[in-house]
Amino acid sequence: MKRLHTRARALHSLSIVVMLLVITACGAAPTPLTATITSPTATTPVKEGQSVVITGKVTGSGLKSVDVYVDGNKLSSVTTPGQNNTFDVSVPWVATLAGAHVVQLKGLNDKGAVLVSSEAVFITVQPQAASATATPSAQPTATLAVTSAQVATATPAATAMPQGPLASVKPENDYVNVRKGPAVVYDKLGTLDKGQSAPVKGKNADGTWWQITFPTAPDGVGWVIGQLVNITGDTSNVPVATAPAMPTAPPAQPTLGATQPPVATATSAIPPAALLPYSQNAHFSPRDNIGDVPLGYQGEPKTTTLVWEINGAKSLEMEITSAQVGGIFQNCAAGNLATVSPNDAVGKRLPLPLPSGSYQFSITGAGYYLVTLYVVKADGSTTTIPRNIIVDCYKTQ
């Protein structure tokens, strides 16, 4: 009997070992998702017209490809992983336009959904210094002689260019903004509306923007971004057009609040993050419930901090108002705006810096308040982000 018990224990121990081996083989922990740009960095010196190699690494379970983005436009894709499902990125990019540019890596699954994104790297491309015109040295007269036969057989290069408009564009949606130059940092000249078309006169160096005939512009031309228009006609011979000088920086953003100034990260007319695809993230700290933000709940402080990060936008404003509502808030009266401190956003829109920042304020009066963020996206469209703040009153069932 004792021998049977010993054998049973041995078989039990063996079965546990086998199960652990099976679990280890079949249920290995997934590789964490990471995405990093190693070059260029924000401090890398880049000149207009210079070729830059974008390098980085994206790794993790479920990744099938990696897209490289510059200024919100896909530059290239990497579809072949290395060991441990690691994608090594090495993609050349020519900095054809001076000013702020944004580089980002995005890892996608087999359905094209983004699983992981790298931190955006903001690069400032310096314009090329104007080169001095060299004075040609005197050449012997004999080397400048051209025979009549050579003149007769020479083919002028100008005859190779076709005449007239090469193509035309139409808005893909209801309208597209027409700008002074080929980037969202340039002033808006107007719009090309649905049903309208415009002849194409030129393009920028990487073909992401089209120069069009725009009669209301001072020089008769404007620029539209290629991804928002449909183009018809032959574009193979569209020439590269010279872009106007980049706009200068605006005055500094005003200081917000008495004790918690916002974090301003942009120094140009439109922050570099405006060149990224639109994304929004706004929450209240330290407490942020879904739907509403309770203050003074069970003795909690009546001070909160709005924290935001909004990419793909060119302006952001905040306003604090109050309202009387019914339903589940029927026992919550309209808030007393006189108890909001500081009051620089009470009943009026306060400009906030982009792409990120924070704003701390207190509300001591019980009631229902509404904080609204007003966003103007880089393409000119608008959206709002409303959030309720409930001070010392509660929902009813």
C-alpha positions in Angstrom: 0.0 0.0 0.0 2.8 2.4 0.9 4.4 1.7 -2.5 1.2 2.5 -4.3 1.0 5.9 -2.5 4.5 6.7 -3.4 3.9 5.9 -7.1 0.7 8.0 -7.1 2.6 11.0 -5.7 5.3 10.6 -8.4 2.7 10.5 -11.2 0.9 13.5 -9.7 4.2 15.5 -9.6 5.0 14.4 -13.2 1.6 15.6 -14.4 2.2 19.0 -12.9 5.6 19.3 -14.6 4.0 18.4 -18.0 1.2 21.0 -17.5 3.7 23.7 -16.7 5.7 22.8 -19.8 2.5 23.0 -21.9 1.5 26.3 -20.4 5.0 27.7 -21.0 5.0 26.6 -24.6 1.5 27.7 -25.5 0.8 30.7 -23.3 4.0 32.8 -23.5 3.4 36.4 -22.3 2.9 38.8 -25.1 5.8 41.1 -26.0 5.1 44.7 -24.8 4.4 47.3 -27.6 7.1 50.0 -27.9 7.9 52.6 -30.6 11.0 54.8 -30.5 12.6 57.3 -33.0 16.3 57.3 -32.6 17.1 59.8 -35.3 16.7 62.6 -36.1 16.2 64.3 -32.7 14.8 67.7 -31.9 18.4 69.0 -31.7 19.6 67.5 -35.0 20.7 70.3 -37.3 18.8 70.1 -40.6 19.1 72.4 -43.6 16.4 72.9 -46.2 17.0 70.5 -49.1 19.1 68.1 -46.9 18.4 64.4 -46.9 17.7 62.9 -43.5 17.5 59.2 -42.5 14.6 58.5 -40.1 15.6 55.6 -37.9 13.8 53.9 -35.1 12.4 50.7 -33.7 8.9 49.4 -33.2 8.3 46.0 -31.4 5.5 44.1 -29.8 2.9 41.3 -30.2 0.4 41.7 -33.0 2.3 44.1 -35.2 2.2 43.5 -38.9 3.6 46.7 -40.3 5.0 50.2 -39.3 4.1 53.5 -41.0 6.5 56.5 -41.0 4.7 59.8 -40.9 6.1 63.3 -41.6 3.8 66.3 -41.0 0.8 63.9 -40.6 1.4 62.4 -44.1 2.5 58.8 -44.5 6.0 58.8 -45.9 6.8 55.0 -46.1 5.8 51.6 -44.6 8.0 48.8 -43.2 6.3 45.4 -43.6 9.1 42.9 -42.8 9.9 42.3 -39.1 13.1 41.1 -37.7 13.7 38.8 -34.7 11.1 38.9 -31.8 8.7 40.8 -34.1 10.9 43.9 -34.1 10.6 46.3 -37.0 13.8 48.3 -37.6 13.0 51.6 -39.4 15.5 53.3 -41.7 13.7 55.6 -44.2 15.2 58.6 -46.1 13.4 61.9 -46.1 14.3 65.2 -47.9 13.6 68.3 -45.8 12.2 70.4 -48.8 10.6 73.1 -46.8 12.0 75.3 -44.0 10.1 75.5 -40.7 8.6 73.1 -38.2 8.1 69.5 -39.1 6.8 66.5 -37.1 8.1 62.9 -37.4 6.2 59.9 -35.9 6.2 56.1 -36.1 2.9 54.0 -36.0 2.7 50.3 -35.5 -0.3 48.6 -37.1 -2.0 45.2 -36.8 -3.3 43.0 -39.7 -6.5 45.1 -39.9 -4.6 48.4 -40.2 -5.5 49.6 -36.7 -2.8 51.5 -34.8 -1.5 49.5 -31.8 1.3 51.8 -30.8 2.7 55.3 -31.7 6.0 56.8 -30.9 6.5 60.1 -29.3 6.4 62.9 -31.9 9.8 64.4 -32.7 9.6 68.1 -33.7 12.3 69.2 -36.1 13.1 72.7 -37.2 14.5 72.9 -40.7 16.7 75.9 -41.3 16.4 77.8 -44.7 19.4 77.6 -47.0 21.5 80.7 -46.9 21.4 82.6 -50.2 24.5 81.7 -52.1 26.5 84.5 -53.6 26.5 84.6 -57.4 29.9 83.6 -58.6 31.6 85.9 -61.1 32.6 83.8 -64.1 36.3 84.0 -65.0 37.1 85.3 -68.4 37.0 82.6 -71.1 39.0 82.5 -74.3 36.9 83.8 -77.2 37.5 80.6 -79.1 35.7 78.4 -76.6 32.5 80.5 -76.9 32.2 80.1 -80.6 29.1 78.2 -81.9 28.8 77.2 -85.5 25.6 77.7 -87.5 25.3 73.9 -87.8 25.3 73.5 -84.0 22.6 76.1 -83.7 20.5 74.4 -86.3 20.7 71.0 -84.6 20.2 72.2 -81.0 16.8 71.4 -79.4 15.5 74.2 -77.1 14.5 72.8 -73.7 11.6 75.2 -73.5 9.7 73.4 -76.2 9.4 70.2 -74.0 7.0 71.9 -71.6 3.3 71.5 -72.4 1.2 74.6 -72.6 -2.0 75.3 -70.6 -3.3 73.8 -67.3 -2.0 70.3 -66.7 -4.7 69.2 -64.2 -7.4 70.5 -61.9 -8.5 69.8 -58.3 -11.8 69.5 -56.6 -12.5 69.3 -52.8 -13.0 65.7 -51.6 -15.4 66.9 -48.9 -17.6 70.1 -48.6 -14.6 72.4 -48.9 -10.8 72.6 -48.6 -8.8 75.5 -47.2 -6.7 77.5 -49.6 -3.5 78.8 -48.0 -0.7 81.2 -49.0 1.9 78.4 -48.9 2.2 74.6 -48.8 1.8 74.1 -45.0 -0.9 74.7 -42.4 1.3 77.4 -40.8 0.5 79.7 -43.7 -2.4 82.2 -43.7 -5.7 81.0 -45.0 -6.7 82.8 -48.2 -10.2 81.3 -48.5 -11.8 78.0 -49.5 -12.4 75.9 -52.6 -16.0 74.7 -52.1 -17.8 71.5 -53.1 -18.6 71.7 -56.8 -15.8 74.1 -57.6 -12.5 73.2 -59.3 -9.3 75.1 -59.9 -6.4 74.6 -62.4 -3.1 73.2 -61.0 -0.1 75.5 -61.6 2.5 73.7 -59.5 3.4 71.5 -56.5 5.7 71.4 -53.6 8.9 69.3 -53.7 7.4 66.2 -52.2 4.1 66.4 -54.0 1.9 66.7 -50.9 0.5 70.2 -51.7 -0.8 71.6 -55.0 -0.5 75.2 -56.1 -3.7 76.3 -57.8 -5.1 79.3 -59.6 -7.0 81.4 -57.0 -8.1 84.8 -58.4 -8.8 86.4 -55.0 -5.3 85.9 -53.7 -2.9 88.9 -54.0 -0.7 87.0 -56.6 -3.5 85.0 -58.1 -2.4 81.6 -56.6 -3.0 79.5 -53.5 -2.1 76.1 -52.1 -4.3 73.1 -51.1 -3.2 69.9 -49.4 -3.3 66.9 -51.6 -4.9 64.5 -49.2 -8.1 66.6 -49.1 -8.7 67.0 -52.9 -9.4 64.9 -55.9 -7.2 65.6 -58.9 -8.0 65.0 -62.5 -5.7 65.2 -65.6 -2.1 64.6 -66.2 0.2 65.6 -63.3 3.4 64.1 -64.6 4.8 67.4 -65.8 3.5 69.7 -63.0 6.5 71.9 -62.1 7.8 72.4 -58.5 6.7 75.9 -57.4 8.6 78.2 -55.1 6.9 78.6 -51.7 6.6 82.0 -50.0 8.6 82.7 -46.9 7.4 81.1 -43.7 5.3 83.3 -41.3 6.9 84.7 -38.2 6.1 83.8 -34.6 3.2 85.6 -32.8 3.3 87.2 -29.4 3.7 84.9 -26.4 0.5 83.3 -24.9 -1.0 85.1 -21.8 -0.4 83.7 -18.4 -3.3 81.7 -17.0 -4.5 81.6 -13.4 -2.9 83.0 -10.3 -1.1 79.9 -9.1 -0.9 77.4 -11.9 0.4 78.8 -15.2 -0.1 76.5 -18.2 2.7 74.6 -19.9 3.2 76.2 -23.3 5.3 74.1 -25.7 4.8 76.0 -29.0 6.8 79.0 -30.2 5.6 79.3 -33.9 2.4 80.8 -35.3 0.9 77.4 -35.2 2.5 74.8 -33.0 4.3 71.9 -34.7 1.7 69.5 -33.2 -0.9 71.1 -35.5 0.8 69.2 -38.3 -0.2 65.9 -36.6 -3.5 64.1 -37.2 -6.2 65.4 -34.9 -6.4 63.8 -31.5 -7.7 65.1 -28.2 -7.2 64.2 -24.5 -8.6 66.4 -21.8 -9.2 65.3 -18.2 -9.4 66.7 -14.7 -6.9 65.8 -11.9 -6.9 64.3 -9.3 -10.5 63.1 -9.9 -12.3 62.7 -13.2 -15.5 60.6 -13.3 -17.1 59.6 -16.6 -19.7 62.3 -17.5 -19.0 64.7 -14.7 -16.4 65.9 -12.2 -17.5 65.9 -8.6 -15.9 68.6 -6.3 -16.4 68.7 -2.5 -17.7 65.1 -2.6 -17.3 63.6 0.9 -15.1 66.3 2.1 -12.8 66.3 -1.0 -11.1 69.6 -2.0 -13.0 72.0 -4.3 -9.9 72.6 -6.4 -9.2 70.7 -9.7 -6.7 70.9 -12.6 -7.7 70.7 -16.2 -4.9 68.9 -18.2 -5.0 68.7 -21.9 -3.1 67.4 -25.0 -4.6 68.3 -28.3 -2.8 67.6 -31.6 -3.8 68.7 -35.1 -5.4 72.0 -33.9 -4.4 75.6 -34.3 -6.3 77.3 -31.5 -7.9 76.3 -28.2 -10.2 78.3 -25.8 -12.0 77.5 -22.5 -15.1 78.9 -21.0 -16.8 78.2 -17.6 -20.5 78.7 -17.3 -23.4 77.5 -15.1 -26.8 76.1 -15.9 -30.0 74.7 -14.2 -30.7 71.2 -15.4 -33.3 68.6 -14.6 -33.4 64.8 -14.7 -30.8 63.2 -12.5 -29.4 66.6 -11.6 -32.8 68.1 -10.5 -31.5 68.7 -6.9 -28.5 70.6 -8.2 -29.0 74.3 -8.7 -27.1 76.5 -11.2 -23.7 77.2 -9.9 -22.6 80.5 -8.5 -20.0 81.8 -11.0 -18.8 84.4 -8.5 -17.2 81.5 -6.5 -14.9 80.4 -9.4 -11.3 81.4 -8.9 -9.5 82.6 -10.9 -12.3 84.1 -13.0 -10.5 84.7 -16.3 -12.5 82.0 -18.1 -15.9 82.7 -16.4 -18.5 83.7 -19.0 -15.8 84.4 -21.6 -13.4 82.4 -23.7 -9.9 82.2 -22.5 -7.1 81.2 -25.0 -5.1 78.2 -24.0 -1.7 77.1 -25.4 -1.3 74.1 -27.7 -0.6 71.3 -27.9 -0.6 70.7 -24.1 -0.9 72.5 -20.8 -2.7 72.6 -17.4 -5.1 75.1 -15.7 -5.9 74.9 -12.0 -9.0 76.5 -10.5 -11.4 76.3 -7.5 -15.2 76.4 -7.2 -16.6 76.8 -3.7 -20.2 77.4 -4.4 -22.5 74.4 -4.6 -24.2 73.8 -8.0 -23.9 72.7 -11.5 -21.1 74.1 -13.8 -20.1 73.5 -17.4 -16.5 73.7 -18.7 -16.3 73.9 -22.5 -13.2 73.7 -24.7 -13.5 75.2 -28.1 -11.1 73.7 -30.7 -10.2 75.0 -34.2 -8.6 72.2 -36.0 -5.7 72.6 -38.4 -8.0 72.2 -41.4 -10.3 75.0 -40.2 -13.1 72.9 -38.9 -14.3 73.3 -35.2 -15.3 71.0 -32.4 -16.2 71.4 -28.7 -15.3 69.3 -25.6 -17.9 69.9 -22.9 -17.4 68.7 -19.3 -19.8 68.9 -16.3 -18.6 69.9 -12.8 -20.8 69.1 -9.9 -20.0 70.9 -6.6 -21.5 69.5 -3.3 -24.7 68.1 -4.9 -25.4 64.7 -6.3 -27.4 62.8 -8.8 -30.9 61.5 -7.9 -32.1 58.1 -8.9 
